[in-house]
């Protein structure tokens, strides 16, 4: 072998993309996407039946949508939005189960939970894009401003795909939040496949911020989903589904899978003490959130509007959302920089970390 020839194993280690895992996950994506499309079609049918029966909250907000022959694309957009939120909930649950301490006697291995988590996260990104694409096509079709072909395409693109581009009503904030969730979901969701390049520590830091994408998605739904604008059981169910997410996240902090993530107070290491305080604070915050969620579901006081009461001023504006995004990116960047700068472990420990 010549001196310039690189061993195949070394070349694989230097590859920036885990192509083998990505190809395997794309194959598994076919049945998962098929199931998601079936669920989306079922949701679409339910939404149409409710509109025709006059029981949909959507037509209370926008009565003209009762004409399904003309506005069916908008209902398709809604259906993809709900299936995207459902798949986001599923993938978050899979991920939290995977990253918590295993339950004795469980028939499902952590490796399988992780595969399901990866595949459903890819499906979620696809459903989010389909939700946006259907809205884009509907805006182009409707052409409410009477623009020409080029103008309507540009206007719809700005409204749907450019953060901050939608400039009317609740959508000024709600669509901005949804777009931030979508654009964060892509790098955070795909980071697993480049972990050999970033290193496992950086990948884990990035992946932990996926929960932010989920929170933003739920916020977008509660703020802009006309199916759940008003008080009622449907909106309460959305809140109810957040209880197991908060409970699993709390369990994950109380009993993490990796030993180095377990709570310990270091009297000499300032960074260790700061980390321990952060974990303790996160546990208290999650415990309080869990109590709040239970209270919201039990009382039915879930922040919904009343059909007979005019909507008040929005408590959050675009400036606040942009400011929150800046803070989030600063925290994310700092966490990544700290993980990147930590010296690698040696020998067997490094190899174990690389293969996790």
N, C-alpha and C positions, 0 to 999 in steps of 0.2 A: 504493500500500500504506500502511495506517495505521501510526502509530508503535508501536501496541501489537501489531501483527502480527509474529510471530516467523518467520523463514525456516525452511522445512522441514528444511534441513540442520542448522541449529542445534538444532532440537527433537530431531532424531535423536541428535545428539551428547550432549544432556542426558538422554536416556532411560537409566534405570537398568538396564534389561534388554535384552540383545541378542536381541530377539524373532525376527528373521530367521534368525539362526544356530540358535537354539533350535528353531524350527519345522522347519528343514532337518534338524537332528539327530534330532528326534522321528520324522520320516519315515524316516530311515535306521535308526532304532531297531527298526522292525517286522521286517525280515529278521534283524537281529542277535538280537533277543529270540526269534524263531522258532527260530533255530539253538540258542540257549541252552536252550530248552525241550526240543528234540529230544535234546540232550546230557544234560539232566537225566533225561529218560525212560529213556535208555540206561543211565545210572548207576543209576537205580532198579531196572531189570531185572537188572543185574549184581549189585547188593546182594542182591536177592531170591534169585537163583540161588545165591549163596554161602551165604546163610542156610539155604536148603533142603538144600544139600549138606553143611552142617555145617562149612564151612571159614571162616566169618566170625568175626573177632575180636569182633564185637559180641555174639554170643550166648555167648561165653566170659565176657564181663563181665555181661551181662543175659540169662540163658537164657530168660526168659519171652518175649523178643521173637521167638523161633522161631515163635510163632503169628502168622503174617503176616495172617491174616484179621482179627485184632483190632488189631494194632499196625502196620498198613501206613502210617498217617500218620507214625509216627516214622521209618520208612524214607524217606518222602517228604521229611521234614525233613533227613535225612542227605544225600539226593540233591541237594537245593537247596544245602546247605552246600558240597558238593564242587564243584558247577558254579559257585557263587559264587566259591570260591577259584580255580578254573581261570580264570574271566573276570577276576578281580583280577590274576592273573599275566599274562594276555594284555594287559590295559590298561596295566599297569606297564611291560611290555616295549615296547609301542608308544610310551609316553611317553618312555622313556629313549632309544629310537632317535631320536625326534623332537628331543630336546633335545641330542643329541650332534652333533659335526661330521659333515657328510654324507660318505658313501662315494662316491668317484668312479665314475660309470657306473651308479649304482643306478637301477633302473627305477621305483622308487616315490619320489615327491616328499615333502618334509617336510610339505607341506600335507595330503597324503593320510594320512600317519602321524598327523598331529594330528587329523584328522577321525575316523579309526578309534579313536584314543585317547579322544576325547570320547564317542563313541557307546558303546564297550565299558564306559566308566566308568559311564554311565547304566544300562546293563544290569546291571552288577555291583551297583549299589545296589538295583535291583529284585530281583535274586536273593537278596541278603542279607535283604531284607524278607520274601520268600517263605519263606526258611529259618526266620525267626523266627515268621512267621504259622502255618506248619505245626506248629511246636512248641507254639504257643499253643493251637491247635485241639485238638491231642492232649491237652494238659493239661486242657482243659475237658472233653473227652470222657471221659478216664480218671477224673477227679474222685476221686483216691485218698483225700482227706480227708473225703469224704461231705458236701460242702457243698451248699447250695441253689443254684439257678441264678445268682443275683446273686453269691453268695460264690465260686462256682467261677470266674466270669468275672473278678472282682477279683483272686483269688488267682493265676490264670494270667497276668493282665496284669502284676501285680507281678513274678512270677517271670521273665517273658520280656522285658518292655519297660522295667522300672525298673532302672537300674544299681545293683547291690548288693542287689537284691530277692531273688535266688535265694540261699538260705541253707543248702544242704546239700552235702556232699561237695566234689569237685573243682570243681563248677559255681560255687561261691562266688567263685572267682577266674576260671575260664575264661569263664563267661557274662558277668561284668563286663568282661573284656577284649574279648569279642566286641561287647558293647553300646557300649563306648567307640569301637571301630573303626567301627561303623555310624553312630553319631551324629556322629563326625568326618567320615565319608565324605560326608555330605550337603552341608554348607557348603563343604568343600574341593573336592568334585567339581563343584559348581554355580557356584563362584566365577568361572569363565570367562565366564559369561553376564552378569555384572555388572561386568566389568573396565572398561567405560567410566565407571562410577560410582566404583569404588575406585581406578582408575588401574592401568596395566600393571605398575608396580613392586610394588604391594601384591598384585595377583593372582599374580604370579610367586612372591612370598614364600609366600602361602597354598598355592599348588599344590605347592611343593616338599615340604610336610609330608604330601602324600598317601602318600609312602613309609612314613610311620609307620602309616597305616591298614593298609597291606599287611602290615607286620611284625606288627602286632597280630592280624591275621586268621590269619596262619600260626601264631602262638603259640597262639591260641584253638584251632585245629585240632589241633595236636600235643598240646595239654594235655587236650582234651575229646573229640576224635574217637575213639570207641571202635573204629573201623576201624584206627586206627594207635596204639592205646595200647601195644601190645607190640612187641618187637623183630621185625623182618621186612622183606622187600623193599618192601612198600607204604609203610611209614614212611620207609625210606631214599630212595625215589623222591621223596617230598615234600621231603626235604633236597636231593636232587639238582637239583630244579627251581630251587632258590635260587642255584645257582652262576651261571647266566647273568644273573640279576638283579644279583647283586653285581658281576659282571664288567662289565656295561653301566654300572652306576652308577659304578664306578671309571673306566671309559673316559670317561664324561660329565664327571667331575671333571678328568681329565687333558687332555681336548680338548673344552672346552665350545663350544657353538655361538656364543654372544655374546662379543664381544671384551672387554667390561667384566668378564666372569666369569673371564677367564683369569688364571692365577697371576702376580702381580708383587709384588715387595717394594718398598715405599715407605719410604725412610729418613726422610722428614719427616712423613708423615701417619700419626698413631698409629692411626686407624681403619683405614687401608689395611694397616698392619702386622698389626693384630689379625685382620683378615679373611684375610690371607695365611697367618698361623699357623693359623687355623681350617681353611682349605682343606688345608694340609699335614697337619694332624692327621686330617682326614676321609679323606684319601688313605691315610695309614698304617693307620687303623682299618679301612678297606674292604679293603686288601691283606691285613691280618691275618684279617679275616672270610673272605675268599676262601680263604686257606690252611686255615682251620679247617673250612670247608664241604667242601673236597676231602678233608681228613682224616676227617671224619665219614662221608662216603660210602664212602671207600676201606676204612675199618676196620669199618663197619657199627655202630659204637658211637655211636648216635644218640639216646641218652637214653630209649629205650623201656623199658617195664616188662617184667618177666619173669612169665609166668603162674603160676609156682610160688613166687614170692617176694612176700610181703605188701608193699603199697605203704608207703613211709615217710612221714614228715611232709613237708608241702609246703614248699618253699623260699621261696615267695612267698605273702603273704597279702593280703587286701583293703586293709589299711592301706598296704602298699607300693605297690599299684597306684594308689590314690587319690593318694598322695604323688608318684608318677611323673607322674600326669596334671596335678597342680598345676604341677610343674616344666615340663612340656611346654607348658602354656598360658602360663606366664610367658615362656618363650623365644619362643613364637609371637607373643604380644602385643608383646614388645619388638621383634622383627623387623618386625612390621607397623607399629609406631609409627615406627621408624627409616625405613622405606620411605615412609611417608606424609609424614614431615617433610622429606624431601629435596626441595630446590627443583627444579621442573620444568625440563627443558632448553628451549632456545628453538628456534624456526624449524623447519627440516627435520628436525633430530634428534628433536624432540618428536613430529613427525608420523610418523616412521618407527617410534618406539617405540609409539605409539598403535595402529598398524596391525599390529603383530606378533601 
